[in-house]
Amino acid sequence: MSPGRVRELRSALAEAIRAERHLFVNSGSLVATAVVTALLGAAFWLVAARHFSQAAVGVAGAAVAAMTLFGFLATVGLGTLLMGELPRMRDHRRGLIDAALLISGGIGIVLGLGFALIAPLVASNLDPLSSSALAVLVFAVGTALTGAAFVLDQALIGLLRGGLQLTRNIVFSLVKLLALFAVAMAATGGDSVAIYTTWVAGIVISMLALARRFHRDPEDPRGPSFALLRRMRLQAATHHVFNLALRLPDLVLPLIVVSLLSAATNASFYVAWMIASLIFAVPLSLSTVLYAVGSGESARLDERFRLTLRTSLGFGLLANLVLIVAAGPLLGLFGSAYASDATATLHLLALGVFPETIRTHYVTVHRIERRIPAAIPIVWGGTLLELIGGAVGALAGGLTGVAIGWLAAVCVEALVMAGDVRRALEPAERRPDQSVAS
């Protein structure tokens, strides 16, 4: 390539970054959050794998997945609602955020208590969750704080203050890692409860650290604005139904593995899924911020779509090429059993970045065009297909079967959704008219 052509490409890239500053800055904060939390999360599970039994790590992984699942359920769509509504508001923003945090936390406590007490009756591998009153309490509090953290992080993106959510997640990742290392060094014979307790401690400290920087807004009245939030409950419910379908496979698959296979097998799956999720974070982050930015300026949607779609697919190709040689060594850091059990699984899961890119952009265009109801049946159908595929795969082919079943399902989803994504890539004047639904 000639020097002149290189300069032209460099100039074009610089211009694209300037034109889409908010998109790149806030996407960058989300990607940075994913990278930092994944790397420090890998270190967390590496310490756990080295100092605790594989069974304890498997149960702890399932507990964290359940905490995340029920914390997500506790958001009831409030995080996504705030991400879209806060940029349009001039006042009452802090009161709205406070009300959403309290509601999410309260729901999380109830869900966490219920799961910790009922789940061991269904799956004996989850008995440690109810082994003591303290174990139940820690799980319930962790679920509540997880839900509140989800809402707060999305609210900060809506305020275009991605740096604050990045700070919170860095503090969370560092604290839980240091706490786990301290427990491991104490050599007290800790079990799975000790592992997920350090996880909860990280959330607590990160929320306290953020509160010091995000304490008061003099333009807002003090106290939560429950009345204002109540008027938006229908919008929040719609977002929640949509979000629930999108997140369930990510959060339920580890529970399927630990229930149908074993805690030790789930430890290997959890690590492989964590690495694959880091790859998925790029298209997810780009499309998430594309929604926040594009909802207020949809005229250039086709240009932004082409930019984020190409970036996501290019990154996915690069990541899969790297994993051809790196998958085994990466898993081997956690122990030889992890590499022997899950290398093929990781290769299969990583291929999912391509259909996941289609799905995240399909979701974004429906959010921006306010056509969420039209997409809900398709997204829910895909969710059920992924869960069935993972469960059938587990029964038929063990850990590798889970990955094959899930990958086949997301490929079917991508084929169904590709038409709308292709339409969004076309210039606005060439698209067919679309009716808008709230």
N, C-alpha and C positions, 0 to 999 in steps of 0.2 A: 504494500500500500504506500502510495507516494506521501511525502511530508505534507503537501498541500491538502490531500484528502484527510489526513489525520487531524490537521488543524480545523478543517470544516466539521468533522465529527465531534471534536472537542468543543467547538463553539456551539454546535447544535445541542449538545448535552447540557452545557452551561445555561443556555437559554431555556431549555425545558425545565431545569431545576429552578431557575428564577421565576418562570411563569407559574410553576406549581409548588411554590415554597411551602405553603401550609400542608399540602399533601405529603411532600417529602419529609419535612421536619417531624410531623406527628407520626407518619408511618415509620420514620426512622426510630422514634422513641419506642414504638411498639415492637419493632424488630429487635432493637437493642434490649428491650425488656425480655423478649423471648430468648435471645442469645444468652444474656446474663443469667436469667433464671434457669435455663437449660444447662449451662455449664456448671453453675453452682449447684443445681439440682442433681446433675450427674455426680458431682463430688459428694453430695449428700448421700446418694444411694451407693456410691462406691465405699464410703466409710461404713455405711450400714452393712453392705455385703461382706466387708472384711472383718467386722467385729460382732456380727449377729448371725444367727443361723439363717439358712435360705428360707426356711418355713416362716420365721419371724419377719423377714423382709417381705415375703409374699403377702402375709396378712396385713402388714403395715401399708404396703402398696395398695391393697384393696381398700383399706380404711381411708387412706388419703383420697383415693378415687371416689369413694362413697361420700366423703366430706365435701369434695368438690362438686359432685353431682347434686347433693341436697342443698349445698350452699348456692349453687346455680338455680335450683328450683325456687329457693327463697327470694331470689331477686324479683320474681314475678314480672319481668319485663321492665323494671324501673330503670336499670342501667341504660338500656337501649333508648328508652323514652328520654332520659336526661341528655343523652348524647345528641339527640336530634332537636330537643327543645331549648336547652340552655343557650345555644348561640343566638337565639331570637329574643331572649329575655334581657331586659335592662336592670331589673331589680328582683328581689325575692329569690334570687338563685340559691343563696346559702340556706335559706329556710326550706326550699324544696329539696335540696340535697340532704339536709338533716332528717327531714320526714322520711325520705326514701331509705336512708340508712337504718333508722329505727324500725321501720316496717320489715325490711329485709332481715335484720337481726332477730326480731321477734319470731318471725316465721321459721328462721333457721334453727332456733333453739328447740322449737316443737318438733320439727322434722328430724333433727339430730337425736333427740331423746327417743323418738319412736323407732328409728332405725337401729340404734344401739341395743335396744331392748328386744326387738322383734327379729332382726336378721339372724342372730345365732340359733333361733328356733328353726329356721329354714335351712341354713347352711352351717354345719358344725365347724367348718374351717374358720368361721368368724366368731367363735366363742370368746376370744380375748376381748372383744368389744364390750362385753357385759361381765367381765371377770371381777369387777369391783365397782363400787359407786363412783370412785375417782375416775376410772376408765370411761364410764358412761358420761360423766360430767365433762371431761376433757373433750370427748368426741362431740358432744352437743355444743359446747362453747366454740369449738373449732369450726363446726358447721355454720353457726351464726356469724362468726367473724369472716368466714370465707365468703358468705353471701354479701355482707357489708362491703368487703374489699372489692368484689366484682362491681358493685354499684358505684363505688367511689372512683375506681379506675376509669370506668366508662364516662362518668361525669367529668373527670379531668380532661379526657379527650374531647368531650363536647365543649369545654371551655378553652380548648387548644392550649392546654397546659400539660402537654405530654411529659415534660421533664419531671413534674411532680410524681406522676404515676411510675415513671422509671425509678425515681429515688426510692419510693415506697417498696418497690419490688426488689431493688438491690439490698435494702436493709433487711427485708424479709428473708431473702436467700442467704445472706451472710449470717444472720442471727441463728437461723435454724441449723445451718451447717456447724457453726461454732458450738451450739448447744448439744448437738448430736455427738460431736467430737469429745466434748467434756463428759457426756454420759458414757461413751465408749471407753475413754481412758480411766473412768472410775472403776471399770471392771466389776460392776455390781450384778452381772448376770441379767442385764436388761432384756426385755422381750419386745414384742411388737408395740405394746402400749407406750413404752419408753420412746420408741422411734417417732410415733405420730404425736406424742406430747411435745417433742422439740419442734415439730412442724407448727403446732398451734402457738408455741411461744414466739416463733418468728413472726406470725401474723400480728400478735398482740404488740410486740415492740415496734413493728413497722407502722401500725396505725397510730401509736403514740408519737412516733417520730414525725409523721406527716401532720399530726394535729398541731404541732408547734409552728409549722410553716403555713398552715391553712386553717387558722383559728377563727379569725373574725373578718367580716366584710362590712365596713361601716355603712354601705349603701343598703344593706339588708336589715330587716327587723330581726331581733333576736327570737329564737324559738323556731321549731319546725313548722312548716306551712302545710299542715295536713289537709286543710280545706282546698288549697290550690291543687294539691296532688290528687285529691278525690275527684276533681273535675276532669282529670286526665286518665282516670282508671280504665276506660274502654280502650284507649290507645295503648296503654301499658299491657293490658290483657292480650291484645292482638299481637304485639311484639313478643310477649312471653310464649304464646302458642307456637309462633314461628321459631323463636330461639330454642325452645325445648326440643323441637324436632332436629335442629341443627347440631345441638351439643350432646344429645343422648348417646349416640354411638361411641363418641370419644370417652364418655364417662362410664358407660355400662360395660363395655367390652372387658376391662379388667375384672369386673365382678363376674361376668360369664366365665372367664378363664378360671378364676379361683373356685367357682362353684362346680363347674363341669370337669375340670382337670385336677389341679392341686395347687396348694399355696406355693410350693417350690417352683412349679411351672409358671405361675403367675409372676414370680419375681423376674424370670427371664423375659416374659412378655412385657412386663411393665417397663423394663429398661429399653427394650427394642421400640416400644410405642413412644417412649419419651424422646428417643433420638429421632424417630420419624416425625414426631410432632414439631420438632425444631425446624424441619424442612417445610412442613405445612404452614409454619408461622409467617413466612414471607408472603404468599398469596393472601393469607387471612388478614395480615396487618395492612397490606396495600388496599385491599377491598374494603376493609373497615373504615379507614380514613377517607377513602374515596366516597363512601356514603356520607360521612360527616361534612366533607367539603362540598360534594356535589349536590347535596340536598338544598343548598342555598344558591347554587349556580349550575343548573343542569345543561346549559347551552353547549358546553364543551365536553359533554359526557363521552362522546365517541372518541375524542382525542385521548382523554384520560383512560378510558377503557383499553385502548390499544397500548398505551404506555404501561399500565399495570399488568395487563395480560401477558405481554411479551416479556416483561421483567420476571414475572412469576414462572413462566414456562422455561425461560433461559436458566434461571436459578435451579429449577427442578432437574433439568438435564445435567447441569454441572454437579449437583449434589449426588445424583445417582451414579455418575461416572466415578466420583470420589469413593463412594461406598463399595464399588466393585472390589477394591483392594482394602478399604478401611473398615468395613463392617465387622469382620472377625476380630481384628485388633481392638476396636472400640469396645465391643462386648467383652473381650478378654480382660479388659481393665477391671471388670467387676468379678472376674473369676473364670476359670476354664469351663465350668458348667454353663455359664451364661453364653459363652461363645459357641459351645457345641449344641446347645438347645435352640438358640434363637438367631443364628446368622442368616439362614434362609428366610426366616420370618421377617427380619429387618429388611432384606432385599425386596421382598414382596410389599411390605408396608410402604417403603420409600417410593415405589412406583405410583402409589396413590396420590402423589403431589400433582400429577397431571389432571386426573378427574376432579381432585379437590380444587384446583384452580378454576375449572369450569363452574363448579358448584358455588364457590365463594363469589364469583362475579355474577352469576345468575341471581343470587340472593341480593347483591348490591343493587342491581338494576331494578329489581322489584321494590326495594326499599325506597330508592330515589324517586321512582315513578309512582309511589304510593299504591302499588298493586299487590300488597302482601296477601290479601285473601285469595287471590287467584293462584298464588304459588304454594299456599299451605298444603293442599292435598298432595301435590307432587313431592314436596319436601318431606312430609310425613310418610308417604309411601316409600321414599328412599331410606328413611330412618328404619322403618320396619324391615326393609330388605337387608340393610346392613346388619341388624341385630340377628335376624334369622340366618343370614349367611355366616356370621361368626359362630353362632351356636351349632349349626349343622356342621360347619367345618371342624369345630372342636370335637364333636362326637365321631366324625368320620376320619379325621386326619390329625388329631392332636393340635399342637401349637401351630405347625405349618398350615394345617387346615383352617384354623381361625383366620390367618392372613389371606389365604386364597379366597375364602368365602367373603370376607370383607372387601377385598379388592374387586372381585367380580361384581359385587353390589354397587360400589361407587362408580364403576365403569358404566353400568346400566344407567345410573342416575345422570352421569355426564352426557350420555347419548340423548336422554330425554330433554335435558336442559340446554343442550348446545344451540338449539334454534334461537332462543331468546338472547343468548350471549352473542351469537353471530349478528342478530339484528342490532344489538347495542353498539357493535363495532362500526356500523354503517353511519355515514353522515346523517344528521337529523332530517334533512330535507328528503332523503331517500327512504326513510322508514315509513311503514304503514301507520296510520293513526291508531293510538291506543287509548282506550277509555281509562280514566283514572278512578281508582277506588281508594278510599281512605282506610 
